[in-house]
Amino acid sequence: MLASNGPSGRKTTMEIASLNLLAGWLGMLGGVISGAAIGLFFHRDEWMGGYLSFRRRMARLGHISFFGLGFINLMFAFSIRMVEFPLFEVQLSSLCFILGLVTMPLCCFLTAWRKPFRYLFPIPVLSVLIGIVALLAGWPTR
């Protein structure tokens, strides 16, 4: 079943697009807020072990990942409004992109706090990978 076939399929696609659009903008907000919070301390040369320390790099990555994965959610929302995809692929990609948006910054900040949390990184990485592969697998060929 194509996500845009019939009134119920189109409504479902539009609802999913709206959800990912909101998630994308919330990701942008998370990026601004986390950037402002950690930016309060960046003037201290030795904060979190110094500029090149693992902890500080992880905090910066967490901040930037809000923007990057927010952008992926926005692009996904625009894509499914423009192109007809099978409903299953739309639903799977939507779930995976939102999961990635939540878990990547979380893993980064947790890893900055305690290094063993780095073992959780496969969760956001695989989520986003599955989302991209599902979307591309459902790409219409006509």
C-alpha positions in Angstrom: 0.0 0.0 0.0 1.4 3.4 -1.0 1.4 6.0 1.7 -0.3 8.5 -0.6 -2.8 6.1 -2.2 -6.4 6.8 -1.2 -7.6 9.3 1.4 -6.6 7.3 4.4 -3.1 6.6 3.1 -2.5 10.2 2.4 -3.8 11.3 5.8 -1.5 8.8 7.4 1.5 10.2 5.4 0.5 13.7 6.3 0.2 12.8 10.0 3.6 11.2 9.9 5.1 14.1 8.0 3.7 16.5 10.6 5.2 14.4 13.4 8.7 14.4 11.9 8.4 18.1 11.1 7.7 18.8 14.7 10.5 16.4 15.8 12.9 18.2 13.4 12.1 21.6 14.9 12.3 20.2 18.4 15.8 19.0 17.5 16.7 22.5 16.4 15.5 23.8 19.7 17.5 21.2 21.5 20.6 22.3 19.6 20.1 25.9 20.5 19.4 25.2 24.2 22.2 22.7 24.6 24.6 25.0 22.8 23.6 27.9 25.0 24.0 25.7 28.1 27.5 24.4 27.3 28.5 27.7 25.7 28.3 29.3 29.2 31.5 27.4 30.1 33.5 27.3 26.8 35.6 30.3 27.8 37.2 28.2 30.5 40.3 26.6 28.9 40.2 23.6 31.1 36.5 23.0 31.3 35.6 19.4 30.9 39.3 18.6 30.5 40.2 21.2 27.9 39.1 21.8 24.3 40.5 18.6 22.8 39.4 16.3 25.7 37.1 13.4 24.9 34.5 14.7 27.3 34.3 18.1 25.7 34.3 16.6 22.1 31.3 14.4 23.1 29.4 17.4 24.5 30.0 19.3 21.3 28.9 16.3 19.2 25.7 16.0 21.3 25.0 19.6 20.7 25.6 19.4 16.9 23.7 16.1 16.6 20.5 17.8 17.7 20.8 20.0 14.6 22.0 17.2 12.2 19.3 14.8 13.1 16.7 17.5 13.4 17.6 18.4 9.8 17.2 14.7 8.7 13.7 14.7 10.3 12.8 17.9 8.4 14.1 16.5 5.1 12.2 13.3 5.7 8.9 15.2 6.3 9.4 17.2 3.1 10.3 14.1 1.1 7.3 12.0 2.0 5.0 15.0 1.1 6.6 15.2 -2.3 7.2 11.5 -3.2 4.8 8.5 -2.9 6.4 5.9 -0.7 4.9 2.6 0.6 3.3 3.1 4.0 5.5 0.5 5.8 8.7 2.3 4.7 7.3 5.7 5.7 6.3 4.4 9.2 9.6 2.6 9.7 11.7 5.5 8.6 9.7 7.9 10.7 10.2 5.8 13.8 13.9 5.3 13.2 14.6 9.0 12.5 12.8 10.1 15.7 14.6 7.4 17.7 17.9 8.6 16.3 17.1 12.2 17.1 16.4 11.3 20.7 19.2 8.8 21.3 22.2 10.3 19.5 22.4 13.5 21.7 21.6 11.4 24.7 24.4 8.9 24.0 26.8 11.8 23.4 26.0 13.6 26.6 26.0 10.4 28.6 29.3 9.4 27.1 30.8 12.8 28.0 29.7 12.1 31.6 30.7 8.4 31.8 32.8 6.8 29.1 31.2 3.3 29.2 28.0 4.8 27.8 29.8 4.8 24.4 28.6 1.3 24.0 25.1 2.6 23.4 26.1 4.3 20.2 24.9 1.5 17.9 21.3 2.4 18.9 21.2 5.8 17.3 23.5 4.8 14.5 21.5 1.7 13.5 18.3 3.7 13.9 19.3 6.3 11.4 20.9 3.7 9.1 17.7 1.6 9.0 15.6 4.8 8.4 17.7 5.8 5.4 17.8 2.3 4.0 14.0 1.8 4.4 13.3 5.1 2.7 15.6 4.3 -0.2 14.2 0.8 -0.5 10.7 2.2 -0.8 11.7 4.9 -3.3 9.3 4.6 -6.3 11.0 3.5 -9.5 8.5 5.1 -11.9 
